[in-house]
Amino acid sequence: TASFGYPRRMSPGDFAAMFATYSGVITADPAERAAVLGAIAEAVAGLFPGAAEIEVPMRSRTWRAGRLPRA
């Protein structure tokens, strides 16, 4: 197993839109989904006013497995 951290640069809008791909947001009813995405966009705009890009810390956790030979 290994874990790799890296920064990802994206626009504040792309950052907020990334949350639309999370299962909890996808499965929410349309009104709840809109409220969550709106709150995220508002929070990002408040934290990074006027920013064209922000740097988002990301982490990938990986693992590798070997297949046993067939008997």
PDB file of N, CA, C and O in Angstrom:
ATOM      1  N   THR A   1       0.842  -1.179   0.000  1.00  0.00           N
ATOM      2  CA  THR A   1       0.000   0.000   0.000  1.00  0.00           C
ATOM      3  C   THR A   1       0.883   1.237   0.000  1.00  0.00           C
ATOM      4  O   THR A   1       2.028   1.203   0.450  1.00  0.00           O
ATOM      5  N   ALA A   2       0.344   2.304  -0.500  1.00  0.00           N
ATOM      6  CA  ALA A   2       1.050   3.583  -0.509  1.00  0.00           C
ATOM      7  C   ALA A   2       0.028   4.701  -0.517  1.00  0.00           C
ATOM      8  O   ALA A   2      -1.126   4.519  -0.905  1.00  0.00           O
ATOM      9  N   SER A   3       0.483   5.859  -0.081  1.00  0.00           N
ATOM     10  CA  SER A   3      -0.367   7.045  -0.064  1.00  0.00           C
ATOM     11  C   SER A   3       0.431   8.197  -0.659  1.00  0.00           C
ATOM     12  O   SER A   3       1.574   8.437  -0.270  1.00  0.00           O
ATOM     13  N   PHE A   4      -0.175   8.904  -1.601  1.00  0.00           N
ATOM     14  CA  PHE A   4       0.504   9.995  -2.289  1.00  0.00           C
ATOM     15  C   PHE A   4      -0.314  11.270  -2.165  1.00  0.00           C
ATOM     16  O   PHE A   4      -1.493  11.296  -2.518  1.00  0.00           O
ATOM     17  N   GLY A   5       0.305  12.316  -1.669  1.00  0.00           N
ATOM     18  CA  GLY A   5      -0.347  13.609  -1.597  1.00  0.00           C
ATOM     19  C   GLY A   5       0.135  14.494  -2.741  1.00  0.00           C
ATOM     20  O   GLY A   5       1.301  14.436  -3.130  1.00  0.00           O
ATOM     21  N   TYR A   6      -0.754  15.302  -3.271  1.00  0.00           N
ATOM     22  CA  TYR A   6      -0.398  16.201  -4.366  1.00  0.00           C
ATOM     23  C   TYR A   6      -1.403  17.351  -4.406  1.00  0.00           C
ATOM     24  O   TYR A   6      -2.552  17.190  -3.996  1.00  0.00           O
ATOM     25  N   PRO A   7      -0.972  18.504  -4.898  1.00  0.00           N
ATOM     26  CA  PRO A   7      -1.919  19.617  -5.032  1.00  0.00           C
ATOM     27  C   PRO A   7      -2.612  19.569  -6.392  1.00  0.00           C
ATOM     28  O   PRO A   7      -2.021  19.138  -7.382  1.00  0.00           O
ATOM     29  N   ARG A   8      -3.838  20.002  -6.434  1.00  0.00           N
ATOM     30  CA  ARG A   8      -4.572  20.118  -7.703  1.00  0.00           C
ATOM     31  C   ARG A   8      -5.081  21.545  -7.798  1.00  0.00           C
ATOM     32  O   ARG A   8      -5.793  22.021  -6.913  1.00  0.00           O
ATOM     33  N   ARG A   9      -4.716  22.220  -8.869  1.00  0.00           N
ATOM     34  CA  ARG A   9      -5.177  23.593  -9.092  1.00  0.00           C
ATOM     35  C   ARG A   9      -6.477  23.541  -9.893  1.00  0.00           C
ATOM     36  O   ARG A   9      -6.578  22.846 -10.903  1.00  0.00           O
ATOM     37  N   MET A  10      -7.462  24.292  -9.417  1.00  0.00           N
ATOM     38  CA  MET A  10      -8.746  24.342 -10.115  1.00  0.00           C
ATOM     39  C   MET A  10      -9.441  25.651  -9.787  1.00  0.00           C
ATOM     40  O   MET A  10      -9.096  26.334  -8.823  1.00  0.00           O
ATOM     41  N   SER A  11     -10.409  25.980 -10.594  1.00  0.00           N
ATOM     42  CA  SER A  11     -11.181  27.190 -10.319  1.00  0.00           C
ATOM     43  C   SER A  11     -12.102  26.924  -9.132  1.00  0.00           C
ATOM     44  O   SER A  11     -12.454  25.775  -8.862  1.00  0.00           O
ATOM     45  N   PRO A  12     -12.489  27.971  -8.430  1.00  0.00           N
ATOM     46  CA  PRO A  12     -13.443  27.767  -7.330  1.00  0.00           C
ATOM     47  C   PRO A  12     -14.738  27.096  -7.802  1.00  0.00           C
ATOM     48  O   PRO A  12     -15.318  26.291  -7.074  1.00  0.00           O
ATOM     49  N   GLY A  13     -15.188  27.421  -9.009  1.00  0.00           N
ATOM     50  CA  GLY A  13     -16.393  26.782  -9.555  1.00  0.00           C
ATOM     51  C   GLY A  13     -16.203  25.299  -9.799  1.00  0.00           C
ATOM     52  O   GLY A  13     -17.099  24.502  -9.521  1.00  0.00           O
ATOM     53  N   ASP A  14     -15.032  24.919 -10.322  1.00  0.00           N
ATOM     54  CA  ASP A  14     -14.746  23.504 -10.534  1.00  0.00           C
ATOM     55  C   ASP A  14     -14.652  22.759  -9.208  1.00  0.00           C
ATOM     56  O   ASP A  14     -15.085  21.612  -9.100  1.00  0.00           O
ATOM     57  N   PHE A  15     -14.084  23.417  -8.201  1.00  0.00           N
ATOM     58  CA  PHE A  15     -14.001  22.794  -6.882  1.00  0.00           C
ATOM     59  C   PHE A  15     -15.395  22.511  -6.343  1.00  0.00           C
ATOM     60  O   PHE A  15     -15.668  21.409  -5.867  1.00  0.00           O
ATOM     61  N   ALA A  16     -16.274  23.498  -6.415  1.00  0.00           N
ATOM     62  CA  ALA A  16     -17.646  23.307  -5.938  1.00  0.00           C
ATOM     63  C   ALA A  16     -18.359  22.231  -6.759  1.00  0.00           C
ATOM     64  O   ALA A  16     -19.096  21.417  -6.204  1.00  0.00           O
ATOM     65  N   ALA A  17     -18.145  22.223  -8.071  1.00  0.00           N
ATOM     66  CA  ALA A  17     -18.801  21.238  -8.942  1.00  0.00           C
ATOM     67  C   ALA A  17     -18.307  19.819  -8.665  1.00  0.00           C
ATOM     68  O   ALA A  17     -19.039  18.856  -8.890  1.00  0.00           O
ATOM     69  N   MET A  18     -17.065  19.681  -8.176  1.00  0.00           N
ATOM     70  CA  MET A  18     -16.527  18.359  -7.875  1.00  0.00           C
ATOM     71  C   MET A  18     -17.415  17.644  -6.846  1.00  0.00           C
ATOM     72  O   MET A  18     -17.544  16.420  -6.883  1.00  0.00           O
ATOM     73  N   PHE A  19     -18.019  18.399  -5.940  1.00  0.00           N
ATOM     74  CA  PHE A  19     -18.868  17.786  -4.926  1.00  0.00           C
ATOM     75  C   PHE A  19     -20.130  17.172  -5.530  1.00  0.00           C
ATOM     76  O   PHE A  19     -20.737  16.293  -4.919  1.00  0.00           O
ATOM     77  N   ALA A  20     -20.528  17.613  -6.702  1.00  0.00           N
ATOM     78  CA  ALA A  20     -21.710  17.054  -7.363  1.00  0.00           C
ATOM     79  C   ALA A  20     -21.477  15.605  -7.784  1.00  0.00           C
ATOM     80  O   ALA A  20     -22.430  14.903  -8.121  1.00  0.00           O
ATOM     81  N   THR A  21     -20.219  15.147  -7.770  1.00  0.00           N
ATOM     82  CA  THR A  21     -19.911  13.764  -8.157  1.00  0.00           C
ATOM     83  C   THR A  21     -19.902  12.828  -6.954  1.00  0.00           C
ATOM     84  O   THR A  21     -19.758  11.619  -7.132  1.00  0.00           O
ATOM     85  N   TYR A  22     -20.050  13.342  -5.741  1.00  0.00           N
ATOM     86  CA  TYR A  22     -20.029  12.507  -4.539  1.00  0.00           C
ATOM     87  C   TYR A  22     -21.389  11.842  -4.363  1.00  0.00           C
ATOM     88  O   TYR A  22     -22.425  12.468  -4.587  1.00  0.00           O
ATOM     89  N   SER A  23     -21.385  10.571  -3.960  1.00  0.00           N
ATOM     90  CA  SER A  23     -22.618   9.795  -3.903  1.00  0.00           C
ATOM     91  C   SER A  23     -23.673  10.424  -2.993  1.00  0.00           C
ATOM     92  O   SER A  23     -24.863  10.358  -3.302  1.00  0.00           O
ATOM     93  N   GLY A  24     -23.263  11.028  -1.887  1.00  0.00           N
ATOM     94  CA  GLY A  24     -24.238  11.649  -0.995  1.00  0.00           C
ATOM     95  C   GLY A  24     -24.973  12.797  -1.645  1.00  0.00           C
ATOM     96  O   GLY A  24     -26.131  13.062  -1.323  1.00  0.00           O
ATOM     97  N   VAL A  25     -24.310  13.478  -2.557  1.00  0.00           N
ATOM     98  CA  VAL A  25     -24.943  14.589  -3.275  1.00  0.00           C
ATOM     99  C   VAL A  25     -25.763  14.051  -4.450  1.00  0.00           C
ATOM    100  O   VAL A  25     -26.871  14.521  -4.710  1.00  0.00           O
ATOM    101  N   ILE A  26     -25.211  13.068  -5.150  1.00  0.00           N
ATOM    102  CA  ILE A  26     -25.930  12.481  -6.296  1.00  0.00           C
ATOM    103  C   ILE A  26     -27.271  11.906  -5.862  1.00  0.00           C
ATOM    104  O   ILE A  26     -28.271  12.064  -6.563  1.00  0.00           O
ATOM    105  N   THR A  27     -27.297  11.245  -4.718  1.00  0.00           N
ATOM    106  CA  THR A  27     -28.531  10.579  -4.282  1.00  0.00           C
ATOM    107  C   THR A  27     -29.483  11.500  -3.516  1.00  0.00           C
ATOM    108  O   THR A  27     -30.595  11.091  -3.182  1.00  0.00           O
ATOM    109  N   ALA A  28     -29.070  12.712  -3.239  1.00  0.00           N
ATOM    110  CA  ALA A  28     -29.950  13.655  -2.539  1.00  0.00           C
ATOM    111  C   ALA A  28     -31.082  14.104  -3.465  1.00  0.00           C
ATOM    112  O   ALA A  28     -30.958  14.061  -4.689  1.00  0.00           O
ATOM    113  N   ASP A  29     -32.172  14.531  -2.859  1.00  0.00           N
ATOM    114  CA  ASP A  29     -33.252  15.055  -3.699  1.00  0.00           C
ATOM    115  C   ASP A  29     -32.777  16.384  -4.308  1.00  0.00           C
ATOM    116  O   ASP A  29     -31.876  17.024  -3.766  1.00  0.00           O
ATOM    117  N   PRO A  30     -33.374  16.798  -5.425  1.00  0.00           N
ATOM    118  CA  PRO A  30     -32.884  17.975  -6.149  1.00  0.00           C
ATOM    119  C   PRO A  30     -32.772  19.245  -5.298  1.00  0.00           C
ATOM    120  O   PRO A  30     -31.818  20.005  -5.465  1.00  0.00           O
ATOM    121  N   ALA A  31     -33.707  19.487  -4.408  1.00  0.00           N
ATOM    122  CA  ALA A  31     -33.653  20.695  -3.585  1.00  0.00           C
ATOM    123  C   ALA A  31     -32.481  20.633  -2.614  1.00  0.00           C
ATOM    124  O   ALA A  31     -31.775  21.624  -2.426  1.00  0.00           O
ATOM    125  N   GLU A  32     -32.272  19.473  -1.995  1.00  0.00           N
ATOM    126  CA  GLU A  32     -31.155  19.320  -1.065  1.00  0.00           C
ATOM    127  C   GLU A  32     -29.820  19.432  -1.800  1.00  0.00           C
ATOM    128  O   GLU A  32     -28.887  20.072  -1.315  1.00  0.00           O
ATOM    129  N   ARG A  33     -29.738  18.805  -2.974  1.00  0.00           N
ATOM    130  CA  ARG A  33     -28.515  18.868  -3.788  1.00  0.00           C
ATOM    131  C   ARG A  33     -28.179  20.320  -4.130  1.00  0.00           C
ATOM    132  O   ARG A  33     -27.031  20.741  -3.993  1.00  0.00           O
ATOM    133  N   ALA A  34     -29.168  21.077  -4.570  1.00  0.00           N
ATOM    134  CA  ALA A  34     -28.951  22.485  -4.916  1.00  0.00           C
ATOM    135  C   ALA A  34     -28.509  23.283  -3.699  1.00  0.00           C
ATOM    136  O   ALA A  34     -27.636  24.145  -3.808  1.00  0.00           O
ATOM    137  N   ALA A  35     -29.098  23.008  -2.545  1.00  0.00           N
ATOM    138  CA  ALA A  35     -28.727  23.727  -1.324  1.00  0.00           C
ATOM    139  C   ALA A  35     -27.290  23.427  -0.924  1.00  0.00           C
ATOM    140  O   ALA A  35     -26.544  24.336  -0.559  1.00  0.00           O
ATOM    141  N   VAL A  36     -26.897  22.163  -0.988  1.00  0.00           N
ATOM    142  CA  VAL A  36     -25.528  21.769  -0.626  1.00  0.00           C
ATOM    143  C   VAL A  36     -24.522  22.407  -1.579  1.00  0.00           C
ATOM    144  O   VAL A  36     -23.532  22.992  -1.139  1.00  0.00           O
ATOM    145  N   LEU A  37     -24.771  22.296  -2.876  1.00  0.00           N
ATOM    146  CA  LEU A  37     -23.838  22.853  -3.857  1.00  0.00           C
ATOM    147  C   LEU A  37     -23.774  24.377  -3.762  1.00  0.00           C
ATOM    148  O   LEU A  37     -22.711  24.968  -3.949  1.00  0.00           O
ATOM    149  N   GLY A  38     -24.898  25.005  -3.477  1.00  0.00           N
ATOM    150  CA  GLY A  38     -24.900  26.454  -3.295  1.00  0.00           C
ATOM    151  C   GLY A  38     -24.107  26.869  -2.066  1.00  0.00           C
ATOM    152  O   GLY A  38     -23.371  27.855  -2.100  1.00  0.00           O
ATOM    153  N   ALA A  39     -24.256  26.115  -0.976  1.00  0.00           N
ATOM    154  CA  ALA A  39     -23.517  26.418   0.252  1.00  0.00           C
ATOM    155  C   ALA A  39     -22.014  26.239   0.035  1.00  0.00           C
ATOM    156  O   ALA A  39     -21.216  27.030   0.538  1.00  0.00           O
ATOM    157  N   ILE A  40     -21.634  25.222  -0.697  1.00  0.00           N
ATOM    158  CA  ILE A  40     -20.205  24.996  -0.980  1.00  0.00           C
ATOM    159  C   ILE A  40     -19.651  26.131  -1.827  1.00  0.00           C
ATOM    160  O   ILE A  40     -18.582  26.663  -1.530  1.00  0.00           O
ATOM    161  N   ALA A  41     -20.364  26.503  -2.871  1.00  0.00           N
ATOM    162  CA  ALA A  41     -19.911  27.595  -3.738  1.00  0.00           C
ATOM    163  C   ALA A  41     -19.783  28.896  -2.945  1.00  0.00           C
ATOM    164  O   ALA A  41     -18.832  29.654  -3.138  1.00  0.00           O
ATOM    165  N   GLU A  42     -20.732  29.149  -2.061  1.00  0.00           N
ATOM    166  CA  GLU A  42     -20.685  30.358  -1.235  1.00  0.00           C
ATOM    167  C   GLU A  42     -19.504  30.327  -0.264  1.00  0.00           C
ATOM    168  O   GLU A  42     -18.832  31.341  -0.076  1.00  0.00           O
ATOM    169  N   ALA A  43     -19.253  29.188   0.342  1.00  0.00           N
ATOM    170  CA  ALA A  43     -18.133  29.059   1.283  1.00  0.00           C
ATOM    171  C   ALA A  43     -16.799  29.255   0.576  1.00  0.00           C
ATOM    172  O   ALA A  43     -15.915  29.936   1.096  1.00  0.00           O
ATOM    173  N   VAL A  44     -16.648  28.663  -0.607  1.00  0.00           N
ATOM    174  CA  VAL A  44     -15.395  28.797  -1.366  1.00  0.00           C
ATOM    175  C   VAL A  44     -15.196  30.257  -1.774  1.00  0.00           C
ATOM    176  O   VAL A  44     -14.090  30.788  -1.668  1.00  0.00           O
ATOM    177  N   ALA A  45     -16.253  30.896  -2.235  1.00  0.00           N
ATOM    178  CA  ALA A  45     -16.152  32.309  -2.626  1.00  0.00           C
ATOM    179  C   ALA A  45     -15.781  33.182  -1.426  1.00  0.00           C
ATOM    180  O   ALA A  45     -15.054  34.165  -1.576  1.00  0.00           O
ATOM    181  N   GLY A  46     -16.270  32.833  -0.247  1.00  0.00           N
ATOM    182  CA  GLY A  46     -15.931  33.595   0.949  1.00  0.00           C
ATOM    183  C   GLY A  46     -14.502  33.373   1.412  1.00  0.00           C
ATOM    184  O   GLY A  46     -13.865  34.290   1.929  1.00  0.00           O
ATOM    185  N   LEU A  47     -13.999  32.165   1.231  1.00  0.00           N
ATOM    186  CA  LEU A  47     -12.626  31.846   1.647  1.00  0.00           C
ATOM    187  C   LEU A  47     -11.575  32.368   0.671  1.00  0.00           C
ATOM    188  O   LEU A  47     -10.464  32.720   1.068  1.00  0.00           O
ATOM    189  N   PHE A  48     -11.942  32.413  -0.615  1.00  0.00           N
ATOM    190  CA  PHE A  48     -11.000  32.823  -1.657  1.00  0.00           C
ATOM    191  C   PHE A  48     -11.629  33.879  -2.559  1.00  0.00           C
ATOM    192  O   PHE A  48     -11.823  33.629  -3.749  1.00  0.00           O
ATOM    193  N   PRO A  49     -11.949  35.049  -2.020  1.00  0.00           N
ATOM    194  CA  PRO A  49     -12.656  36.062  -2.813  1.00  0.00           C
ATOM    195  C   PRO A  49     -11.841  36.507  -4.033  1.00  0.00           C
ATOM    196  O   PRO A  49     -10.679  36.897  -3.917  1.00  0.00           O
ATOM    197  N   GLY A  50     -12.473  36.439  -5.183  1.00  0.00           N
ATOM    198  CA  GLY A  50     -11.848  36.894  -6.423  1.00  0.00           C
ATOM    199  C   GLY A  50     -10.795  35.974  -7.002  1.00  0.00           C
ATOM    200  O   GLY A  50     -10.171  36.321  -8.005  1.00  0.00           O
ATOM    201  N   ALA A  51     -10.575  34.813  -6.409  1.00  0.00           N
ATOM    202  CA  ALA A  51      -9.533  33.899  -6.892  1.00  0.00           C
ATOM    203  C   ALA A  51      -9.953  33.256  -8.214  1.00  0.00           C
ATOM    204  O   ALA A  51     -11.077  32.773  -8.352  1.00  0.00           O
ATOM    205  N   ALA A  52      -9.039  33.256  -9.180  1.00  0.00           N
ATOM    206  CA  ALA A  52      -9.290  32.555 -10.443  1.00  0.00           C
ATOM    207  C   ALA A  52      -8.998  31.067 -10.287  1.00  0.00           C
ATOM    208  O   ALA A  52      -9.637  30.234 -10.929  1.00  0.00           O
ATOM    209  N   GLU A  53      -8.032  30.736  -9.434  1.00  0.00           N
ATOM    210  CA  GLU A  53      -7.659  29.350  -9.169  1.00  0.00           C
ATOM    211  C   GLU A  53      -7.344  29.191  -7.690  1.00  0.00           C
ATOM    212  O   GLU A  53      -6.893  30.125  -7.027  1.00  0.00           O
ATOM    213  N   ILE A  54      -7.590  27.992  -7.192  1.00  0.00           N
ATOM    214  CA  ILE A  54      -7.183  27.641  -5.835  1.00  0.00           C
ATOM    215  C   ILE A  54      -6.413  26.323  -5.906  1.00  0.00           C
ATOM    216  O   ILE A  54      -6.584  25.535  -6.836  1.00  0.00           O
ATOM    217  N   GLU A  55      -5.571  26.106  -4.914  1.00  0.00           N
ATOM    218  CA  GLU A  55      -4.813  24.860  -4.852  1.00  0.00           C
ATOM    219  C   GLU A  55      -5.467  23.968  -3.809  1.00  0.00           C
ATOM    220  O   GLU A  55      -5.564  24.324  -2.635  1.00  0.00           O
ATOM    221  N   VAL A  56      -5.908  22.811  -4.256  1.00  0.00           N
ATOM    222  CA  VAL A  56      -6.641  21.892  -3.392  1.00  0.00           C
ATOM    223  C   VAL A  56      -5.743  20.697  -3.070  1.00  0.00           C
ATOM    224  O   VAL A  56      -5.270  20.025  -3.987  1.00  0.00           O
ATOM    225  N   PRO A  57      -5.500  20.420  -1.788  1.00  0.00           N
ATOM    226  CA  PRO A  57      -4.691  19.248  -1.457  1.00  0.00           C
ATOM    227  C   PRO A  57      -5.488  17.964  -1.714  1.00  0.00           C
ATOM    228  O   PRO A  57      -6.629  17.827  -1.272  1.00  0.00           O
ATOM    229  N   MET A  58      -4.877  17.051  -2.419  1.00  0.00           N
ATOM    230  CA  MET A  58      -5.517  15.776  -2.756  1.00  0.00           C
ATOM    231  C   MET A  58      -4.657  14.640  -2.201  1.00  0.00           C
ATOM    232  O   MET A  58      -3.477  14.837  -1.913  1.00  0.00           O
ATOM    233  N   ARG A  59      -5.239  13.468  -2.053  1.00  0.00           N
ATOM    234  CA  ARG A  59      -4.503  12.300  -1.597  1.00  0.00           C
ATOM    235  C   ARG A  59      -5.042  11.071  -2.313  1.00  0.00           C
ATOM    236  O   ARG A  59      -6.253  10.867  -2.389  1.00  0.00           O
ATOM    237  N   SER A  60      -4.141  10.261  -2.834  1.00  0.00           N
ATOM    238  CA  SER A  60      -4.492   8.982  -3.452  1.00  0.00           C
ATOM    239  C   SER A  60      -3.941   7.872  -2.574  1.00  0.00           C
ATOM    240  O   SER A  60      -2.764   7.884  -2.213  1.00  0.00           O
ATOM    241  N   ARG A  61      -4.768   6.942  -2.241  1.00  0.00           N
ATOM    242  CA  ARG A  61      -4.336   5.757  -1.497  1.00  0.00           C
ATOM    243  C   ARG A  61      -4.386   4.588  -2.458  1.00  0.00           C
ATOM    244  O   ARG A  61      -5.406   4.347  -3.104  1.00  0.00           O
ATOM    245  N   THR A  62      -3.303   3.876  -2.548  1.00  0.00           N
ATOM    246  CA  THR A  62      -3.186   2.810  -3.536  1.00  0.00           C
ATOM    247  C   THR A  62      -2.787   1.498  -2.866  1.00  0.00           C
ATOM    248  O   THR A  62      -2.257   1.481  -1.755  1.00  0.00           O
ATOM    249  N   TRP A  63      -3.052   0.425  -3.560  1.00  0.00           N
ATOM    250  CA  TRP A  63      -2.596  -0.870  -3.110  1.00  0.00           C
ATOM    251  C   TRP A  63      -2.405  -1.759  -4.331  1.00  0.00           C
ATOM    252  O   TRP A  63      -2.953  -1.508  -5.404  1.00  0.00           O
ATOM    253  N   ARG A  64      -1.625  -2.785  -4.135  1.00  0.00           N
ATOM    254  CA  ARG A  64      -1.365  -3.730  -5.208  1.00  0.00           C
ATOM    255  C   ARG A  64      -1.501  -5.127  -4.632  1.00  0.00           C
ATOM    256  O   ARG A  64      -1.083  -5.385  -3.504  1.00  0.00           O
ATOM    257  N   ALA A  65      -2.076  -6.010  -5.393  1.00  0.00           N
ATOM    258  CA  ALA A  65      -2.251  -7.394  -4.961  1.00  0.00           C
ATOM    259  C   ALA A  65      -1.748  -8.316  -6.067  1.00  0.00           C
ATOM    260  O   ALA A  65      -1.844  -8.005  -7.254  1.00  0.00           O
ATOM    261  N   GLY A  66      -1.226  -9.424  -5.657  1.00  0.00           N
ATOM    262  CA  GLY A  66      -0.809 -10.440  -6.623  1.00  0.00           C
ATOM    263  C   GLY A  66      -1.831 -11.555  -6.670  1.00  0.00           C
ATOM    264  O   GLY A  66      -2.446 -11.887  -5.656  1.00  0.00           O
ATOM    265  N   ARG A  67      -2.010 -12.122  -7.825  1.00  0.00           N
ATOM    266  CA  ARG A  67      -2.968 -13.204  -7.992  1.00  0.00           C
ATOM    267  C   ARG A  67      -2.262 -14.524  -7.753  1.00  0.00           C
ATOM    268  O   ARG A  67      -1.170 -14.756  -8.271  1.00  0.00           O
ATOM    269  N   LEU A  68      -2.885 -15.381  -6.973  1.00  0.00           N
ATOM    270  CA  LEU A  68      -2.322 -16.705  -6.743  1.00  0.00           C
ATOM    271  C   LEU A  68      -2.504 -17.556  -7.992  1.00  0.00           C
ATOM    272  O   LEU A  68      -3.517 -17.431  -8.680  1.00  0.00           O
ATOM    273  N   PRO A  69      -1.545 -18.412  -8.293  1.00  0.00           N
ATOM    274  CA  PRO A  69      -1.717 -19.291  -9.461  1.00  0.00           C
ATOM    275  C   PRO A  69      -2.888 -20.255  -9.236  1.00  0.00           C
ATOM    276  O   PRO A  69      -3.171 -20.663  -8.109  1.00  0.00           O
ATOM    277  N   ARG A  70      -3.547 -20.598 -10.316  1.00  0.00           N
ATOM    278  CA  ARG A  70      -4.656 -21.561 -10.234  1.00  0.00           C
ATOM    279  C   ARG A  70      -4.106 -22.942  -9.975  1.00  0.00           C
ATOM    280  O   ARG A  70      -3.030 -23.312 -10.443  1.00  0.00           O
ATOM    281  N   ALA A  71      -4.875 -23.690  -9.217  1.00  0.00           N
ATOM    282  CA  ALA A  71      -4.445 -25.044  -8.858  1.00  0.00           C
ATOM    283  C   ALA A  71      -4.668 -26.011  -9.992  1.00  0.00           C
ATOM    284  O   ALA A  71      -4.362 -27.196  -9.861  1.00  0.00           O
TER     285      ALA A  71
END
